[in-house]
Amino acid sequence: MKASILAAGVCLAACPALADQPVLTVYAGDYFTSEWGPGPAIEAGFEAICACDLQFSTGDLLPRLMLEGARTEADVVIGLTTDVLKRARASGLFAPHGQDLSALTLPVAWPDDTFLPFNWGHTAFVYDETRLARPPASLEEMRHLPEDIKVVIQDPRTSISGLALVLWVKAALGDQAGAFWADLAPHILTVTKDWSESYGLFTEGEADMVLSYTTSPAYHIMAEGDLTKKAALFPEGHYFMAETVAKLATTDQPALADMFLAWVLTPEFQATIPAANWSLPAALPPDRWPEGWAALPLPEKVLFLTEDEAEAAREAAIEEWRGALSQ
């Protein structure tokens, strides 16, 4: 008892500075704070310079923000993708970021004054060359896979990667998108709610291919020394998607929020993205990427839908996918 009272007294004497630190609440996706996610590195890096307490609150980002509205406790949200920005912007919940965008190194133009990209990548089908010696060389060949080849994908109604998939197929194939899904349907082992479930099935050997990203093999190469996982690159092009960070208009920590957004564009933050988020940094030229990343095979053709185009195509693309798979 005396020891605990003494410890409490020591804390009261030594910890008032910690108690007085302002809190920056950042909403992020569920994966963000996992042991393999970027959250821990981002939290440690920012707290080292901000004299604040950065607290992540994870969940399904846009639905949660829309439900909470102006009552949200978020100061910043990180992880909204390009495919949902129109709906996010229309909510009126976000304030201009006020950042200089000249440092961006994206393969597409980015004039947005509200949503700041912090990473980017392309959707791709990833395969294990020990299971699939001759991968499909195009989206057209995906329609004619050998009978025994199985693929796992994500549901576009619940997954950002699943939504990117149907928008990719629509952007690449246009009126042939429905036929593509009809041909691929017999090869789809299952449709999962999120990316992690799909990728787990793939790495456990349940499927030959998985819908993921062109950067996914980097994890296996650099974290595991495994060279057998590769992304199939297609001449029709690959769908570009960025994750963004934005400030809530209702934040009670506007200075801290601005500081966080400015830090996102620094080389220090950007250098953590490849190995912490296993994606490409949005404001770091390739010659400054960590060792091995510049050699990662990337598609020659990039397919990008603006937020207006993505929103206009979303419902029809999902319905084509759903209709083909339900037959």
N, C-alpha and C positions, 0 to 999 in steps of 0.2 A: 504493500500500500504506500509506504513512505517513498519507495523508489518511483512509483508511478506519479505521485504528487510532485516529486522533485523533477521528473522528466517534463511534466506539464509546465512547471514553473520555468524551466530552461527554455521551453518552446515559446512561452509567452514573452520571455525576455529577448530571445534571439530571432523570432520569426515574424515580427510585425511587418517587416519589409515585404515578406512573401505574401502576407495577408492583404497588404495594400496594393499589390500589383494589379493593374487593370487586366481584365479577361477579354480576349478576342475569341469569339465563338465562330467556328468555321464549320459549316455543313459540308459533308463529303459523302461519297458513295461508300457502301459497306466494305468494299475491298481495301479502302484507303488506309485503315489503321491496322490491318492484318500484319503479321510478322513479315510477309513478303511485299507489303504495300509501301507506298512512299511516305505515308503519314509520319512515322517515327522520325525519319531523317528530316522532314520538313519542319516538324515541331521543334526538334532540337536546334536546327539551324536558325530558325526565326527567334526563338527564345534567347539565343545567345546574343542577339543584337537589339531586342525590343524592350527589355525590362518589363515583360508582360507574361501572362499565362495564356498560351494558345491552347484552346480546348476544341477538339474535334467532336462533332455530333454526327453520327453516320445514319444513313437510311436512303430511301428512294427520293432523290432530290426534288425534282420538279413537282410531283404530286404532293409532297409534304409542304413545299413552299406555297403552292396554290391553296392548300387547305388552311394554312396558318395565316396567309395574307400579311397585312401590316402588323399582326400580332407576333410575327416570327421573332425568335430570339437570335437569329443568325446575324452576324455582322458581315460575313463573307460566305460565298458558296463557291466550292471548287469541284469541278468534274462535269458540269453541264456540257454536253457535246453539241456540235454544230447542227445536228439534226433536230434539236428541240429549242433552238434559240428564238425562233419566231414566237412560239407560245410563251417562252420565258419573258421575252421583251414586251409582249402584249399585256403581261400581268401588271406592268407599271411598278414592280417591286424593286427595280434596280436603278442605281445611280451611275452616271458616267465615271469611267475609271481615271480619266485625266492623265494617262501615261503616254510617253513618247513611244511610238510604235516603230521607230526607225531601226531598232535592234532586231526586229523579227526576221527569221530566216526560213519562213514557210515557203513551200513551192507554189502557193497561191497568194493573190493579193488579199490583204486583211485591213480594211479601213474602219473597222468597228470601234465606236467610242465607248461601248459599254462592256462588252465581253472580251476579255483578254486571254488569248491562247497561251497555254503553258506547255503543251505537248501536241504531238500529231503522229499519225500513222496511216496505214492503209489496211483495209480488210483483205483477207486472203484465206485460202484453204491450206492448212498445214498438214503435212504427212510425215510418216516415219518411213525412211527409205529401206529399212529392213523388212517392212511389211508390204511396201508398194514400190517396186523397183522402177516401174515406168509410170510416173504420175501424169495426169492429164496436162496437156500443154496449152489449153485454152478453155474458156467457158463453154465453147462448142463441144470440146471433148468431154467436159463434165456431163453432158447430156448422153454420152455413150460409154459410160463406165462399164468395165467387166461386171458380170452379174454378181460376183461375190464381194465386191467392194462396198463397204459401208461408211457412211458419213454421219457425223453428229453436228447439229446446228442449234442455234438459239431462237427462241420465240420473239418475233419483232414487236409483239404487244407488251413484252415484259423486259426486254433486254436491249441495251443500246447497240450492242454488236449485232443482234438479230435484226434490228431496224436498219442498221447500216448495210446488212446483207441484202435485204429486199430492195433497198434504194440503189445499191450497187448493180444488181441484176437489171433493174429497170433502166438505170442510166446507160448501161452497156448494151442492152439488148432491145430496149424499146418494146415494140409490139410483140416480140418473141419471148418476153419474160414469162408469160403464162405457160408457153410450151416448154420452156426450160424447166420450170418447176414440175410440170407433169412428167418429164423425162427423168428428173432427178429423184422424184418421190420414192420409187422402189428401193433406192439406195440409202435413204435416210433411216438410220437405225432408230433415232429418237430425236425429239425436239425438247430441249431443256429450257428451264425458266431463265437461267443466266449462263454467263460464259464459264464460270469456274466449274460448274457441274459438267458441262460439255467437255471442257479440257481435261478434267479428271478422268472421264470415260476414255478419252483418247490416250492419255498417258498410261492408263491401266491396261491398254491393249484391246479394249472393247470395240474400237472403230479404227478404220484405216486413215481417215481424214477428219479434220475438225475445222469449223469456221472460226478463225482467229485473226491474227494480224501478221503483216510481213515481218514485224520485229520479234515475234514469239520465238523463233529459233535462237535469237541472241541469248535468251535466258538459259537454254539448254547448253549452248556453246560455252558461255562465260561463267555460269554458276555451277554447271555440272560436268563440263568437259565432254558433252555429248554432241557429236556432229551429225547425228542421224535424222534430226528433226529439221525439216525444210519447208519453206513456203513456195507453193506452186505459183509462178508468175505467168500472167496471161497477156497476150497482145491486145485484147479488148480494153485493157486498162484496169486499174484498181481504185477503189473508192477511198477518197481522202476524208479523214475525220480528225478534228481537233477537240481536245478537252479545254475548257475555259475556266477562268476565275472571274468573279464579279463581286461588287460591293452592293450591299443592301441599302436602299434609300433610307430605311428606318434605323440604321445602325446608331448606337449610342457611343461608338468608338470610331468616329470617322477618321481621325488622324492615324490610329493604329491600322485601320483597314487600308488606308492609302499607303501606309508604310509597307504593308504586306504585299499589295499589288505591285509596288515599285520593286520590292525584293524578288518577286517572281521573275522579273526580267533580267536579273543580275546573273553573271556567269556562275556565281556560287550556287544559286538555286538551280539554274539550268543544268549544271554539271551533275546534279543528283538524279535527274530525270531518267537517263538511260538505264542505270543499274537499280534504281528504286522503283521506277514505274514501267520499266521495260518498253519504253516508247521513245520517240525522237524529240529532242528539245526544240522548243519553238523560237528560241532567241540565242542560238549558238551555232556558228558555222561548222560544217563538217570537219574542218581541220582542227577543231577544238573538242570534238566528241571524244569520249574515252576510247582507249585502245581497243581496236577490233570493230568498233561500230561503223566507221567509214567504209569498211570492206563488206558490210552486210548487203546482200543483193536486194535492190529495190526496183520496183517497176519503172519502166520508161514512160508509161502513159498514166497520168493522174486524172481521175474523174472526180469532179467537185461540184456539188449542188449548193447554191446559195441557200440561205435559210428559207427564202420565199419558195424556191424550187423544191426544196426538200419537203416543206410543209404541204405544198400543192400535190406532190407525188405520193405522200405517205399513205393515205387511206387506200388508194387504188392499188398501190404496190403490195400492201398487206393483204388486201382482199384477193388479189391474184394468187399470192402465195397460199393463203388459207384455202381457197377454192380448189387449187390443184392438189393439195395434200389431203383434202377431205374426201376425194373421190375414191 
